[in-house]
Amino acid sequence: MPEFADIPPDDAPRLETRDDDRLVLVKRDRRYVFDCAPGREATLLQELRGLVADPTSDLNWFDAAVLSHQLGQRMSDRLAAAQTARRRSA
């Protein structure tokens, strides 16, 4: 589950990029921090689905889409870096 921290109010959700193993969504007065080490992507998506379906959660499907897009970008970047490293070593 994500960690929650109070932050200054803001209406638009935004992503923070600090750590390759974490996704951070900032929405209104909350910061949602999701740990996501390589290989745990499917687990994170399941957690997001559960949070979005929970009527007490502030997250919605748009937020989940933003996070899953960012997750896909990170996976793509890691794959590209691995392919580049493999070509250099060959």
Secondary structure, DSSP 8 states (H G I E B T S, - for coil): --EEEE----SS-EEE-S-TTEEEEEETTEEEEEE--TT-HHHHHHHHHHHHH-TT-S--HHHHHHHHHHHHHHHHHHHHHHHHHHHHH-
